[in-house]
Amino acid sequence: MTKIDSKIPQGTIDKKWSDYKSHVKLVNPANKRAIDIIVVGSGLAGASAAASLAEMGYSVKVFCFQDSPRRAHSIAAQGGINAAKNYKNDGDSVFRLFYDTIKGGDYRAREANVHRLAEVSANIIDQCVAQGVPFARDYGGLLDNRSFGGTQVQRTFYAAGQTGQQLLLGAYSALSKEIAKGNIQMYNRHEMMDVVVINGKARGIIARNLVNGKIERFSGHAVLLCTGGYGNVFFLSTNAMGSNASAAWKAYKRGAFFGNPCYTQIHPTCIPVSGDHQSKLTLMSESLRNDGRIWVPKKKEDAIAIQQGKKTGNDIPEEDRDYYLERRYPAFGNLVPRDVASRAAKERCDAGFGVNATGQAVFLDFAYNLKYKYGKTEATKKGIHSPTEQQLYDLGKEVVKEKYGNLFDMYMQITGENPYEVPMKIYPAVHYTMGGLWVDYNLMTTVPGLYALGEANFSDHGANRLGASALMQGLADGYFVIPYTIGDYLADEIRTGKIPTHTPEFDEAEKIVKERIHFFVNNKGSKSVDHFHKRLGKVMWDKCGMARNEKGLKEAIEEIKQIRQEFWKEVKVPGSDTEFNPELDKATRVADFLELAELMCTDALHRNESCGGHFREEYQTEEGEAKRDDEHFAYVAAWEFKGNEIQPQLHQEQLVFENIKLVQRSYK
Amino acid sequence: MKLLLKIWRQKNANTQGKLVEYVVDHVSPDMSFLEMLDVLNENLVDKNEEPIAFDHDCREGICGMCSLYINGRAHGPQTGVTTCQLHMRSFKDGDTIYIEPWKANGFPVIRDLVVDRSAFDRIIQAGGYVSVNTGAAQDANCIPVSKQDADKAFSAATCIGCGACVATCKNASAMLFVSAKVSQLALLPQGKIEAKDRVLNMVKQMDTEGFGNCTNTGACEIECPKGISLENIARMNREYLVATLSSEK
């Protein structure tokens, strides 16, 4: 059994990182140029890591499957990025951000990593502002903040509803700067197909040029996977169409352990599914919960009338509305963490109170705050003493438009309804995966030289990620963690020299990739790739989604095996492998989802407790809250690949809480 | 709805392309335009024909990857949206829809509706950044920025780099794209240090890539899905003039 060592430094929590930085091994500037680093993925983690490492002097190669590194899906993050700056003077601190993140993650994250994340959070904001990221500012010219779920301070920095875009373009500009200098070689429209491991160390990758289908070899002294999460296992998610798990999955099959695969985040505020044609789901930022109140009708007959289209939300009088989050969680109200909000929505809809034709939606209503919070303030500012309802509406609408205009427009485009006039309808959807490749404190996987950053690793969010923390983690890993921790490994590589690509290991990896591709284009099956992906997605959503149970998970595992078998018999990929062929790209990705899905269910089945995004129906409190079992499950489940169709081996990393007491999470 | 589609098919950059007709039936008004193409592609795969290649990724209007010229307009008939945000309720039963790729010298076709926009990356590499290395920044609130400037910089920074401005322009000019980045950084104190070199180098790269000149038709502003303003082009021209007259290089 491989022992897993998290390599957490000694010392008190607030000293670990600074002591580590003072003592970590360094690589001198002259040696850095001779060291090659491969970065797969160009999102926040990948772009920031690549730029920072190139600035330090390493030779970096970056790969992305899109037509430009600026398209990575980090760009779609809306609401904001957390940082313990305490610019609002509301008592924020590194410790509070650390505490909120551990608690928000339902006590399933590693203390040392999370504390480090909180420590570097403030530097991220400094770095981004220096790059020219146009964050929102107040009238004094200083940075503005807002609140996000699971916190009681205002620590979220934002750029309207496009924070991810602005941060990614900042990282992309840094990446571009280094490409221009020749320190980074950029490979667009390239997909990583396998990791090459030589003598136990990651030494390169096999990549496919998506334009002409050529299989290419690249070597490096270290390989960084910054390839995002695996939410697209579910077919329908808020991820981009191309987001995939293949890089992480290939790493797993080459010996990297997979951490907590069952921890998936179902985001409470997405636009509900409209029909079978649906290709993806669209998120409505969590920031909307600052001003939107979530409710369903109190009376079943009202809900039914709405479902049948006989009534609308506006027809329901105030006293007949059930603001169920405010009712159940008075302390946090509409700003409870995502897992709690999602389950509460499901609970109401399952009880028959849903508010669209399918009964799978709840209202997110801005009317109250629009008029009585913003309208009133604006009226007072303008000296209007007894404003009419219409005046309040008009004045408030302007403020809401400035804050959330692009989100409201997006909603209107998709649904054809005007959220300034009728309440939005929302429902939970798959959004983020907390699980990912297991990494130690250095962000290294169990394969030496192979690192995982950002959403691709499992490390900082435990069983549930707080809003505005994904951007923080991606940039923390790339700008401020990996530039230090990678030295610890590379210091011993300075005598290795250029790594050749004509070795048996590269030959073998390339052969496997080519065989698989050859199979796809020659298998004259009867069903499209999407056919299988949709079936897989349905099994996962029904049985490994917001609520799971033993019976369902066991069934899911059998069903996934069956879909997988059928896929390898019946999949049809038109076109050839020597041309631009998006169907072939999809086939290679879905083949991996079909394996990963089973591991997710296996993990969910073994974890006999509920925590964060992992809710096992057998384990809940009387009020329906997640019930942890700290005695038996306060560990990270790290799964080791043992061979195709063979049960993977479980390794446990015990989580030690020295600074935060484990209690039942309460937002009441 | 039942629709007649006339779609540009082109095997690769070296072969001639042509418009090919397809009929697609049972289109729901709630579908997005790309979901309608997904349905067509499913049908083509079923019939053992090669599906239509088109670029797309986030499908929520922010990544800038989708890029269709629909009935003679970049991103279709609506304003302020990308193709992926366009929904079929904008069309009616029996419509004929022409679907073509971006057409510009700077954007060679890769296949069908997919074009190569790496010229945009090279323009950014020519100067669309602030030369600050990781770790060298001071506290974020050290330099206040007036809200007005910050808001204007943000508006310019919302460009998604889709290339609709180029596709729309009769000169295939990339001025709106380039000026958006020049403006964002020129408006912020952090970008001022390198402002002169930036505008000179980015404009030079733009010309090298084969994009045409601006003749102030304003079509780019109308078709830009993010509403990037022409004001940015004016600002870039001003920056360019000042840089040309006063640059010490």
Interface residues (C-beta under 8 A of the other chain):
Chain A: S48 A51 S52 E55 Q66 D67 S68 P69 R70 R71 A72 H73 I75 A76 K85 Y87 N123 I125 D126 Q127 C128 V129 A130 Q131 G132 V133 P134 F135 A136 R137 D138 Y139 G140 G141 L142 L143 A159 A160 Q162 G164 Q165 Q166 L169 Y172 S173 A174 S176 K177 I179 A180 M186 N188 V211 A240 M241 G242 S274 G275 H277 Q278 S279 K280 T282 L283 D409 M410 Q413 I414 G416 Y479 F480 P483 S528 D530 K572 P574 G575 E579 F580 N581 P582 E583
Chain B: K11 N12 S28 D30 M31 S32 L34 E35 M36 D38 V39 E42 L44 V45 D46 N48 E49 E50 P51 A53 D55 H56 D57 C58 R59 E60 G61 I62 C63 G64 M65 G80 V81 Q85 H87 R89 I110 R111 V114 D116 R117 S118 F120 D121 I124 Q125 A126 G128 Y129 V130 S131 V132 N133 T134 G135 A136 A137 Q138 D139 A140 N141 P144 V145 S146 K147 A150 D151 A153 F154 A157 T158 I160 G161 Q184 L185 L188 Q190 G191
